[in-house]
Amino acid sequence: MFRTLGLAAALSLLPCALPAQSNLPAAADLIRRADAADKSQNQRNEKYTYREDHTQSDVDKNGNLSPRETRTYEHIMLEGEEYKKLVLIDDKPLDAKTQKRVDEDLEKTRAERLKRGLFHIERTVALSDLEQLGRLFDNKVAGEETVLGRRTWRVDSEPKPGYKPANQNEQEVLAARHTSWFDQQEGMRIKWHDEFIRAAKGFQPGTTVDFELTRIGDSWLTDNIAFRGKEAIVLGIKAPFNSLQRYYDYKRFTVDSTLTPQ
């Protein structure tokens, strides 16, 4: 009798527990909303100049790793298009030889762009393809999590079993599983984690890539991208791989701004 009452009591709790699960949004809706939010941000045609710190070790022909080095770049607008200019190495000014090479490349690029006679402005920081995430993966909402100080929905994505890639791009995209965090308030995907499950783009299985965005004004822009792996193929050589790209000092660019740096 006690067991029967206990089971009845337990069953009576189910109606209270089940709605919490049923209130989870559909993964497809989250992805569509994020795609729309990303496109809306693009349509605002916002432009930014910014800095990038890129920290990693290089590999020589014998597969030996050099000490870690940080190169700082300025992403500027040059004749209406984005241009990436090296400005510091390990927080130190460039030596004369390197500075000369950087200046020559900038002037060469400027001349080429003027010769083309084009003036168009491209968005400086692009997000990955959400349409492919919805189409090529089985996506499941895992629950709510607080990420980057925001309430988000976490979505786990596995490549669809048995799907035959239509091209090389799809084949590479399907080489990794993904975890995404979608901001509940604005819909943007503000963080995602990729883990390679087979070799692609020179990365070996187990390599991970983490993307995080940050709020700048009314836009979400890249904050950092981290690559981590036991080995990657560089110049045909397998070697450990660890790279961090940090983006900061965003400044809004307008058509009225000076196009060429001083």
Backbone as CSV, one residue per row, in Angstrom:
resi,resn,N_x,N_y,N_z,CA_x,CA_y,CA_z,C_x,C_y,C_z
1,MET,0.842,-1.210,0.000,0.000,0.000,0.000,0.867,1.245,0.000
2,PHE,1.995,1.216,0.823,2.889,2.348,0.918,3.524,2.648,-0.428
3,ARG,3.916,1.545,-1.138,4.540,1.732,-2.436,3.558,2.345,-3.431
4,THR,2.297,1.916,-3.375,1.289,2.440,-4.291,1.079,3.930,-4.071
5,LEU,0.993,4.323,-2.794,0.808,5.731,-2.482,2.026,6.542,-2.884
6,GLY,3.203,5.947,-2.687,4.433,6.645,-3.057,4.495,6.890,-4.546
7,LEU,4.098,5.895,-5.332,4.104,6.038,-6.787,3.085,7.076,-7.212
8,ALA,1.913,7.041,-6.574,0.879,8.018,-6.921,1.346,9.427,-6.609
9,ALA,2.038,9.570,-5.470,2.542,10.899,-5.112,3.579,11.378,-6.112
10,ALA,4.439,10.449,-6.523,5.480,10.807,-7.499,4.851,11.206,-8.823
11,LEU,3.841,10.438,-9.260,3.183,10.757,-10.517,2.482,12.103,-10.461
12,SER,2.010,12.458,-9.278,1.301,13.732,-9.160,2.232,14.914,-9.372
13,LEU,3.531,14.684,-9.225,4.497,15.762,-9.424,4.828,15.979,-10.889
14,LEU,4.570,15.000,-11.739,4.955,15.079,-13.148,4.353,16.263,-13.876
15,PRO,3.084,16.582,-13.720,2.533,17.734,-14.437,3.273,19.031,-14.141
16,CYS,3.879,19.134,-12.931,4.631,20.346,-12.591,5.992,20.360,-13.259
17,ALA,6.572,19.155,-13.468,7.922,19.089,-14.023,7.924,19.146,-15.535
18,LEU,6.927,18.561,-16.161,6.936,18.453,-17.618,6.867,19.790,-18.337
19,PRO,6.080,20.762,-17.892,6.017,22.022,-18.622,7.355,22.718,-18.739
20,ALA,8.257,22.541,-17.732,9.564,23.189,-17.805,10.320,22.723,-19.034
21,GLN,10.222,21.424,-19.353,10.884,20.904,-20.540,10.163,21.336,-21.805
22,SER,8.838,21.351,-21.752,8.084,21.701,-22.951,8.240,23.170,-23.290
23,ASN,8.689,24.001,-22.329,8.877,25.423,-22.584,10.184,25.743,-23.288
24,LEU,11.019,24.748,-23.474,12.259,24.985,-24.203,11.930,25.367,-25.644
25,PRO,12.575,26.384,-26.198,12.312,26.755,-27.589,12.862,25.701,-28.540
26,ALA,12.377,25.702,-29.750,12.891,24.777,-30.763,14.236,25.293,-31.265
27,ALA,15.172,24.366,-31.450,16.500,24.750,-31.925,16.413,25.467,-33.271
28,ALA,15.541,24.983,-34.152,15.405,25.593,-35.477,14.966,27.048,-35.369
29,ASP,14.074,27.345,-34.390,13.621,28.725,-34.206,14.752,29.619,-33.702
30,LEU,15.568,29.088,-32.792,16.702,29.863,-32.275,17.689,30.196,-33.387
31,ILE,17.958,29.223,-34.241,18.918,29.430,-35.327,18.372,30.428,-36.335
32,ARG,17.087,30.306,-36.674,16.479,31.253,-37.615,16.495,32.677,-37.037
33,ARG,16.200,32.791,-35.744,16.187,34.113,-35.123,17.598,34.716,-35.117
34,ALA,18.599,33.899,-34.831,19.979,34.385,-34.822,20.419,34.803,-36.218
35,ASP,20.003,34.035,-37.211,20.343,34.374,-38.596,19.715,35.714,-38.978
36,ALA,18.466,35.921,-38.579,17.780,37.176,-38.878,18.441,38.340,-38.141
37,ALA,18.845,38.120,-36.884,19.501,39.175,-36.111,20.843,39.541,-36.725
38,ASP,21.563,38.536,-37.200,22.855,38.781,-37.849,22.670,39.580,-39.129
39,LYS,21.677,39.205,-39.931,21.426,39.915,-41.187,20.966,41.350,-40.912
40,SER,20.171,41.539,-39.874,19.721,42.884,-39.521,20.905,43.757,-39.139
41,GLN,21.843,43.167,-38.423,23.051,43.907,-38.051,23.855,44.272,-39.293
42,ASN,23.952,43.359,-40.229,24.659,43.636,-41.481,23.980,44.761,-42.256
43,GLN,22.651,44.745,-42.266,21.903,45.735,-43.041,22.060,47.146,-42.477
44,ARG,22.419,47.247,-41.192,22.680,48.567,-40.627,23.967,49.153,-41.194
45,ASN,24.735,48.266,-41.855,25.931,48.705,-42.574,26.918,49.423,-41.657
46,GLU,27.085,48.902,-40.450,28.006,49.502,-39.500,29.438,49.070,-39.807
47,LYS,30.360,49.989,-39.691,31.768,49.714,-39.977,32.596,50.092,-38.758
48,TYR,33.622,49.337,-38.506,34.499,49.622,-37.379,35.952,49.419,-37.779
49,THR,36.814,50.262,-37.238,38.238,49.957,-37.230,38.520,49.339,-35.862
50,TYR,39.562,48.528,-35.773,39.825,47.850,-34.509,41.231,47.267,-34.523
51,ARG,41.666,46.775,-33.370,42.970,46.136,-33.251,42.807,44.637,-33.009
52,GLU,43.824,43.906,-33.415,43.845,42.449,-33.227,45.202,42.040,-32.683
53,ASP,45.190,41.308,-31.575,46.400,40.668,-31.057,46.340,39.198,-31.429
54,HIS,47.331,38.737,-32.173,47.366,37.347,-32.632,48.584,36.680,-32.003
55,THR,48.328,35.754,-31.075,49.397,35.088,-30.333,49.474,33.619,-30.722
56,GLN,50.659,33.185,-31.179,50.857,31.781,-31.511,52.335,31.505,-31.687
57,SER,52.665,30.216,-31.829,54.028,29.789,-32.117,54.121,29.362,-33.567
58,ASP,55.226,29.693,-34.229,55.468,29.252,-35.595,56.201,27.915,-35.590
59,VAL,56.153,27.226,-36.714,56.782,25.925,-36.849,57.835,25.996,-37.943
60,ASP,59.065,25.509,-37.640,60.091,25.512,-38.673,60.001,24.245,-39.509
61,LYS,60.890,24.098,-40.500,60.814,22.970,-41.424,61.056,21.629,-40.754
62,ASN,61.645,21.656,-39.537,61.895,20.413,-38.795,60.787,20.092,-37.797
63,GLY,59.753,20.931,-37.787,58.634,20.693,-36.891,58.833,21.235,-35.495
64,ASN,59.867,22.053,-35.283,60.127,22.637,-33.964,59.332,23.925,-33.782
65,LEU,58.812,24.114,-32.569,58.028,25.309,-32.271,58.936,26.435,-31.791
66,SER,58.699,27.614,-32.299,59.406,28.801,-31.827,58.722,29.313,-30.565
67,PRO,59.376,30.196,-29.801,58.688,30.806,-28.647,57.432,31.534,-29.115
68,ARG,56.442,31.606,-28.224,55.190,32.266,-28.582,55.430,33.737,-28.888
69,GLU,54.736,34.215,-29.907,54.904,35.589,-30.357,53.527,36.221,-30.531
70,THR,53.402,37.477,-30.140,52.163,38.209,-30.330,52.377,39.317,-31.346
71,ARG,51.591,39.283,-32.388,51.620,40.329,-33.406,50.338,41.148,-33.290
72,THR,50.493,42.451,-33.252,49.350,43.344,-33.142,49.101,44.007,-34.489
73,TYR,47.842,43.910,-34.931,47.450,44.477,-36.227,46.402,45.562,-36.004
74,GLU,46.423,46.567,-36.848,45.332,47.526,-36.932,44.498,47.202,-38.157
75,HIS,43.202,46.990,-37.957,42.283,46.798,-39.074,41.700,48.171,-39.388
76,ILE,42.102,48.727,-40.510,41.724,50.085,-40.874,40.971,50.070,-42.193
77,MET,40.395,51.220,-42.533,39.769,51.370,-43.835,40.760,52.054,-44.769
78,LEU,41.059,51.428,-45.880,42.007,51.962,-46.859,41.320,52.028,-48.210
79,GLU,41.059,53.238,-48.678,40.348,53.443,-49.945,39.029,52.676,-49.977
80,GLY,38.316,52.716,-48.845,36.969,52.154,-48.792,36.879,50.689,-48.460
81,GLU,38.028,50.015,-48.277,38.012,48.594,-47.939,38.869,48.354,-46.706
82,GLU,38.570,47.252,-46.023,39.338,46.919,-44.831,40.768,46.543,-45.203
83,TYR,41.697,46.944,-44.356,43.109,46.595,-44.554,43.711,46.249,-43.194
84,LYS,44.493,45.182,-43.150,45.096,44.688,-41.912,46.576,45.058,-41.899
85,LYS,46.958,45.934,-40.963,48.315,46.474,-40.932,49.045,46.041,-39.660
86,LEU,50.211,45.432,-39.809,51.035,45.046,-38.667,51.634,46.298,-38.023
87,VAL,51.483,46.433,-36.677,51.993,47.635,-36.002,52.943,47.324,-34.844
88,LEU,52.803,46.163,-34.214,53.669,45.800,-33.086,53.994,44.311,-33.122
89,ILE,55.160,43.943,-32.593,55.507,42.545,-32.362,55.935,42.420,-30.912
90,ASP,55.211,41.599,-30.153,55.451,41.466,-28.707,55.443,42.831,-28.021
91,ASP,54.457,43.659,-28.408,54.249,44.986,-27.812,55.392,45.959,-28.073
92,LYS,56.255,45.657,-29.028,57.366,46.536,-29.359,57.217,47.063,-30.783
93,PRO,57.672,48.297,-31.047,57.603,48.838,-32.406,58.384,47.959,-33.385
94,LEU,57.994,48.011,-34.640,58.660,47.211,-35.662,60.068,47.717,-35.908
95,ASP,60.975,46.790,-36.247,62.316,47.224,-36.641,62.229,47.895,-38.011
96,ALA,63.282,48.604,-38.391,63.262,49.411,-39.615,62.954,48.582,-40.849
97,LYS,63.529,47.390,-40.934,63.329,46.536,-42.111,61.873,46.095,-42.222
98,THR,61.304,45.666,-41.098,59.910,45.210,-41.101,58.965,46.374,-41.370
99,GLN,59.228,47.527,-40.754,58.385,48.704,-40.965,58.378,49.121,-42.424
100,LYS,59.527,49.051,-43.073,59.617,49.413,-44.486,58.753,48.474,-45.327
101,ARG,58.824,47.190,-45.020,58.031,46.209,-45.764,56.535,46.444,-45.571
102,VAL,56.131,46.766,-44.334,54.720,47.039,-44.036,54.251,48.283,-44.792
103,ASP,55.055,49.341,-44.769,54.685,50.584,-45.458,54.583,50.379,-46.964
104,GLU,55.505,49.603,-47.513,55.482,49.343,-48.955,54.243,48.551,-49.345
105,ASP,53.864,47.579,-48.517,52.673,46.782,-48.817,51.420,47.648,-48.757
106,LEU,51.360,48.554,-47.773,50.206,49.438,-47.658,50.077,50.323,-48.898
107,GLU,51.180,50.925,-49.331,51.132,51.801,-50.496,50.799,51.027,-51.764
108,LYS,51.313,49.813,-51.873,51.008,48.967,-53.031,49.519,48.642,-53.065
109,THR,48.966,48.298,-51.904,47.538,47.975,-51.822,46.689,49.187,-52.133
110,ARG,47.085,50.353,-51.621,46.348,51.573,-51.894,46.319,51.865,-53.392
111,ALA,47.481,51.728,-54.063,47.567,51.995,-55.500,46.689,51.028,-56.289
112,GLU,46.674,49.756,-55.890,45.860,48.751,-56.582,44.382,49.077,-56.445
113,ARG,43.970,49.520,-55.268,42.561,49.829,-55.050,42.142,51.088,-55.799
114,LEU,43.017,52.063,-55.839,42.710,53.269,-56.609,42.630,52.965,-58.095
115,LYS,43.484,52.073,-58.556,43.496,51.707,-59.968,42.207,51.009,-60.361
116,ARG,41.690,50.184,-59.451,40.431,49.484,-59.743,39.276,50.465,-59.817
117,GLY,39.432,51.597,-59.120,38.373,52.604,-59.133,37.152,52.171,-58.365
118,LEU,37.332,51.259,-57.399,36.186,50.771,-56.627,36.114,51.504,-55.307
119,PHE,34.904,51.730,-54.847,34.715,52.251,-53.500,33.549,51.511,-52.879
120,HIS,33.885,50.514,-52.139,32.831,49.819,-51.411,33.366,49.460,-50.037
121,ILE,32.453,49.380,-49.083,32.840,49.122,-47.708,32.288,47.764,-47.298
122,GLU,33.173,46.921,-46.774,32.770,45.594,-46.356,32.720,45.525,-44.837
123,ARG,31.839,44.699,-44.320,31.771,44.507,-42.873,33.061,43.856,-42.409
124,THR,33.620,44.350,-41.317,34.950,43.919,-40.917,34.975,42.572,-40.206
125,VAL,33.930,42.254,-39.461,33.921,41.011,-38.707,32.705,40.195,-39.101
126,ALA,32.928,39.032,-39.676,31.827,38.210,-40.165,31.562,37.050,-39.215
127,LEU,30.331,36.642,-39.119,29.969,35.495,-38.316,29.875,34.256,-39.196
128,SER,29.944,33.089,-38.563,29.887,31.854,-39.344,28.475,31.612,-39.856
129,ASP,28.316,30.614,-40.739,27.087,30.433,-41.487,26.038,29.692,-40.666
130,LEU,25.063,30.408,-40.168,23.998,29.802,-39.376,23.063,28.974,-40.234
131,GLU,22.914,29.347,-41.500,22.047,28.583,-42.396,22.552,27.154,-42.518
132,GLN,23.855,26.974,-42.623,24.421,25.627,-42.710,24.221,24.862,-41.411
133,LEU,24.293,25.559,-40.286,24.072,24.898,-39.006,22.672,24.300,-38.953
134,GLY,21.684,25.054,-39.418,20.315,24.562,-39.397,20.051,23.463,-40.404
135,ARG,20.762,23.499,-41.514,20.481,22.565,-42.605,21.294,21.270,-42.527
136,LEU,22.514,21.338,-42.026,23.413,20.181,-42.087,23.553,19.428,-40.769
137,PHE,22.960,19.960,-39.696,23.182,19.369,-38.377,21.876,19.010,-37.682
138,ASP,21.959,18.014,-36.814,20.877,17.719,-35.887,21.116,18.585,-34.656
139,ASN,20.180,19.486,-34.371,20.360,20.478,-33.317,19.397,20.225,-32.165
140,LYS,19.920,20.278,-30.953,19.112,20.002,-29.769,19.370,21.070,-28.717
141,VAL,18.286,21.632,-28.168,18.419,22.615,-27.092,18.727,21.870,-25.802
142,ALA,19.879,22.196,-25.190,20.321,21.496,-23.988,19.834,22.168,-22.716
143,GLY,19.401,23.438,-22.809,18.902,24.131,-21.633,19.383,25.565,-21.581
144,GLU,19.167,26.187,-20.412,19.572,27.572,-20.206,20.945,27.631,-19.545
145,GLU,21.763,28.609,-19.937,23.050,28.845,-19.290,23.339,30.346,-19.309
146,THR,24.070,30.813,-18.313,24.533,32.195,-18.305,25.920,32.241,-18.901
147,VAL,26.072,32.973,-19.990,27.338,33.053,-20.715,27.641,34.520,-20.995
148,LEU,28.874,34.931,-20.720,29.295,36.321,-20.938,28.355,37.300,-20.231
149,GLY,27.828,36.842,-19.093,26.930,37.679,-18.309,25.520,37.787,-18.873
150,ARG,25.191,36.948,-19.858,23.879,37.006,-20.520,23.152,35.673,-20.337
151,ARG,21.825,35.735,-20.258,21.028,34.503,-20.238,20.929,33.971,-21.659
152,THR,21.291,32.716,-21.828,21.327,32.131,-23.171,20.663,30.763,-23.191
153,TRP,20.352,30.341,-24.422,19.951,28.962,-24.679,21.149,28.252,-25.301
154,ARG,21.477,27.106,-24.751,22.581,26.304,-25.307,22.017,25.280,-26.296
155,VAL,22.650,25.195,-27.466,22.237,24.241,-28.496,23.429,23.377,-28.883
156,ASP,23.264,22.052,-28.788,24.292,21.100,-29.209,23.974,20.604,-30.611
157,SER,24.981,20.593,-31.478,24.761,20.265,-32.891,25.717,19.160,-33.345
158,GLU,25.143,18.106,-33.893,25.916,16.993,-34.437,25.649,16.884,-35.937
159,PRO,26.669,16.578,-36.752,26.440,16.406,-38.195,25.358,15.364,-38.450
160,LYS,24.489,15.645,-39.400,23.425,14.700,-39.706,24.025,13.388,-40.214
161,PRO,23.673,12.278,-39.583,24.226,10.987,-40.022,23.735,10.626,-41.412
162,GLY,24.648,10.161,-42.239,24.273,9.714,-43.576,24.172,10.814,-44.602
163,TYR,24.320,12.083,-44.182,24.224,13.184,-45.145,25.464,13.213,-46.032
164,LYS,25.254,13.313,-47.341,26.362,13.372,-48.294,26.632,14.828,-48.672
165,PRO,27.810,15.335,-48.331,28.126,16.739,-48.630,28.004,17.036,-50.114
166,ALA,27.445,18.199,-50.439,27.249,18.586,-51.829,28.518,19.168,-52.440
167,ASN,29.441,19.631,-51.590,30.666,20.240,-52.097,31.746,20.202,-51.019
168,GLN,32.924,20.733,-51.355,34.054,20.725,-50.429,33.761,21.542,-49.185
169,ASN,33.060,22.652,-49.349,32.734,23.496,-48.207,31.876,22.751,-47.193
170,GLU,30.835,22.073,-47.667,29.975,21.315,-46.756,30.755,20.188,-46.090
171,GLN,31.648,19.569,-46.824,32.457,18.486,-46.263,33.312,18.999,-45.100
172,GLU,33.874,20.192,-45.256,34.685,20.773,-44.196,33.830,21.204,-43.008
173,VAL,32.661,21.761,-43.289,31.769,22.191,-42.208,31.341,20.998,-41.366
174,LEU,31.095,19.875,-42.001,30.620,18.677,-41.306,31.732,17.932,-40.580
175,ALA,32.951,18.446,-40.621,34.069,17.799,-39.942,34.096,18.106,-38.453
176,ALA,33.191,18.974,-37.993,33.197,19.368,-36.579,31.796,19.318,-36.001
177,ARG,31.722,19.059,-34.701,30.473,19.219,-33.960,30.506,20.584,-33.295
178,HIS,29.314,21.111,-32.968,29.244,22.483,-32.485,28.385,22.591,-31.227
179,THR,28.746,23.541,-30.393,27.902,23.966,-29.285,27.742,25.476,-29.409
180,SER,26.505,25.945,-29.381,26.227,27.373,-29.568,25.420,27.905,-28.399
181,TRP,25.654,29.188,-28.096,24.885,29.858,-27.045,24.180,31.057,-27.666
182,PHE,22.845,31.057,-27.599,22.022,32.093,-28.217,21.470,33.014,-27.138
183,ASP,21.725,34.304,-27.293,21.248,35.294,-26.338,19.724,35.313,-26.316
184,GLN,19.143,35.151,-25.130,17.683,35.067,-25.031,17.011,36.393,-25.377
185,GLN,17.653,37.495,-25.046,17.027,38.791,-25.248,17.085,39.243,-26.704
186,GLU,18.248,39.119,-27.327,18.425,39.681,-28.663,18.499,38.634,-29.768
187,GLY,18.625,37.378,-29.396,18.615,36.326,-30.402,19.957,36.003,-31.017
188,MET,20.958,36.858,-30.843,22.262,36.634,-31.462,22.948,35.396,-30.876
189,ARG,23.711,34.708,-31.719,24.592,33.669,-31.208,25.861,34.373,-30.735
190,ILE,26.085,34.403,-29.423,27.170,35.209,-28.879,28.413,34.396,-28.526
191,LYS,28.294,33.079,-28.567,29.453,32.224,-28.309,29.220,30.888,-28.979
192,TRP,30.288,30.280,-29.514,30.174,28.916,-30.008,31.499,28.198,-29.929
193,HIS,31.403,26.880,-29.784,32.550,25.995,-29.600,32.490,24.912,-30.666
194,ASP,33.554,24.785,-31.448,33.638,23.761,-32.491,34.707,22.744,-32.111
195,GLU,34.401,21.474,-32.301,35.380,20.412,-32.053,35.457,19.521,-33.288
196,PHE,36.649,19.426,-33.864,36.826,18.610,-35.067,36.766,17.132,-34.706
197,ILE,35.934,16.402,-35.459,35.812,14.962,-35.239,36.509,14.172,-36.342
198,ARG,36.960,14.877,-37.368,37.825,14.294,-38.390,38.678,15.408,-38.984
199,ALA,39.751,15.024,-39.656,40.693,16.007,-40.185,40.035,16.879,-41.255
200,ALA,40.314,18.181,-41.196,39.813,19.129,-42.198,40.554,20.443,-42.026
201,LYS,40.789,21.124,-43.140,41.444,22.435,-43.135,42.803,22.401,-42.441
202,GLY,43.470,21.248,-42.445,44.771,21.130,-41.797,44.689,20.805,-40.323
203,PHE,43.477,20.818,-39.720,43.314,20.518,-38.310,43.004,19.030,-38.128
204,GLN,43.544,18.457,-37.068,43.328,17.055,-36.765,42.173,16.876,-35.783
205,PRO,41.604,15.670,-35.696,40.517,15.425,-34.742,40.935,15.816,-33.322
206,GLY,40.016,16.417,-32.602,40.310,16.881,-31.249,40.632,18.360,-31.174
207,THR,40.966,18.972,-32.312,41.213,20.410,-32.338,39.920,21.142,-32.010
208,THR,40.006,22.180,-31.191,38.823,22.969,-30.832,39.012,24.428,-31.242
209,VAL,37.906,25.069,-31.566,37.900,26.489,-31.897,36.767,27.138,-31.101
210,ASP,37.093,28.193,-30.370,36.098,28.895,-29.562,35.967,30.338,-30.039
211,PHE,34.726,30.771,-30.244,34.422,32.135,-30.683,33.603,32.818,-29.597
212,GLU,33.946,34.058,-29.280,33.135,34.852,-28.362,32.928,36.237,-28.957
213,LEU,31.698,36.753,-28.819,31.384,38.094,-29.292,31.293,39.044,-28.106
214,THR,31.316,40.333,-28.386,31.156,41.339,-27.355,30.223,42.430,-27.860
215,ARG,29.536,43.083,-26.946,28.583,44.131,-27.313,29.332,45.446,-27.489
216,ILE,29.284,46.014,-28.684,29.875,47.314,-28.981,28.745,48.202,-29.503
217,GLY,28.340,49.200,-28.703,27.183,50.003,-29.099,25.960,49.126,-29.210
218,ASP,25.330,49.111,-30.383,24.176,48.238,-30.584,24.524,47.061,-31.482
219,SER,25.808,46.732,-31.559,26.255,45.614,-32.401,26.968,44.555,-31.566
220,TRP,26.959,43.324,-32.082,27.741,42.238,-31.513,28.918,41.977,-32.454
221,LEU,30.150,42.149,-31.943,31.351,41.986,-32.748,32.295,41.000,-32.087
222,THR,33.235,40.460,-32.866,34.128,39.431,-32.353,34.994,39.965,-31.223
223,ASP,35.060,39.223,-30.121,35.920,39.563,-28.994,37.205,38.735,-29.033
224,ASN,37.078,37.414,-29.218,38.271,36.577,-29.327,37.946,35.260,-30.023
225,ILE,38.974,34.688,-30.635,38.889,33.378,-31.273,40.098,32.571,-30.799
226,ALA,39.852,31.411,-30.232,40.929,30.582,-29.699,40.960,29.232,-30.398
227,PHE,42.125,28.870,-30.923,42.352,27.563,-31.543,43.225,26.741,-30.602
228,ARG,42.819,25.499,-30.344,43.619,24.613,-29.501,43.595,23.211,-30.095
229,GLY,44.778,22.607,-30.201,44.825,21.253,-30.746,46.141,20.580,-30.453
230,LYS,46.115,19.249,-30.376,47.353,18.505,-30.160,48.294,18.656,-31.342
231,GLU,47.718,18.732,-32.529,48.560,18.914,-33.699,47.739,19.429,-34.868
232,ALA,48.409,20.187,-35.703,47.850,20.654,-36.964,48.929,20.463,-38.017
233,ILE,48.534,20.462,-39.264,49.507,20.300,-40.333,49.892,21.677,-40.844
234,VAL,51.135,22.068,-40.614,51.667,23.354,-41.049,52.844,23.089,-41.970
235,LEU,52.744,23.536,-43.212,53.790,23.288,-44.210,54.080,21.800,-44.335
236,GLY,53.019,20.996,-44.203,53.172,19.558,-44.356,53.711,18.864,-43.128
237,ILE,53.906,19.603,-42.025,54.482,19.039,-40.808,53.431,19.039,-39.714
238,LYS,53.328,17.918,-38.977,52.410,17.848,-37.852,53.074,18.458,-36.618
239,ALA,52.379,19.375,-35.964,52.947,20.037,-34.795,51.825,20.513,-33.884
240,PRO,52.114,20.696,-32.575,51.097,21.241,-31.678,50.649,22.615,-32.162
241,PHE,49.418,22.948,-31.837,48.880,24.197,-32.357,48.049,24.877,-31.279
242,ASN,48.359,26.131,-31.021,47.615,26.901,-30.038,47.681,28.358,-30.458
243,SER,46.538,28.949,-30.713,46.516,30.314,-31.228,45.357,31.078,-30.614
244,LEU,45.614,32.340,-30.255,44.563,33.196,-29.716,44.542,34.506,-30.484
245,GLN,43.368,34.866,-30.985,43.182,36.146,-31.645,42.204,36.972,-30.809
246,ARG,42.665,38.131,-30.346,41.848,39.010,-29.505,41.583,40.308,-30.251
247,TYR,40.328,40.728,-30.266,39.926,41.923,-31.009,39.428,42.981,-30.016
248,TYR,39.862,44.231,-30.202,39.528,45.262,-29.224,39.698,46.652,-29.848
249,ASP,39.428,47.680,-29.040,39.573,49.076,-29.470,38.743,49.360,-30.725
250,TYR,37.512,48.879,-30.714,36.607,49.133,-31.847,36.235,50.611,-31.911
251,LYS,36.296,51.176,-33.095,35.874,52.557,-33.325,35.017,52.606,-34.578
252,ARG,33.866,53.226,-34.443,32.946,53.286,-35.573,33.544,54.102,-36.712
253,PHE,33.421,53.562,-37.914,33.941,54.235,-39.110,32.772,54.804,-39.898
254,THR,32.934,56.008,-40.395,31.922,56.604,-41.260,32.560,57.000,-42.570
255,VAL,31.758,57.185,-43.595,32.260,57.555,-44.910,33.003,58.885,-44.855
256,ASP,32.639,59.724,-43.864,33.285,61.024,-43.735,34.663,60.934,-43.099
257,SER,34.998,59.736,-42.562,36.293,59.587,-41.902,37.404,59.551,-42.939
258,THR,38.611,59.822,-42.481,39.769,59.739,-43.371,39.997,58.282,-43.767
259,LEU,40.119,58.021,-45.049,40.230,56.667,-45.529,41.636,56.112,-45.418
260,THR,42.640,56.969,-45.489,44.017,56.489,-45.461,44.675,56.944,-44.166
261,PRO,45.366,56.022,-43.480,45.942,56.346,-42.177,47.141,57.281,-42.317
262,GLN,47.394,58.028,-41.241,48.552,58.910,-41.231,49.781,58.134,-40.747
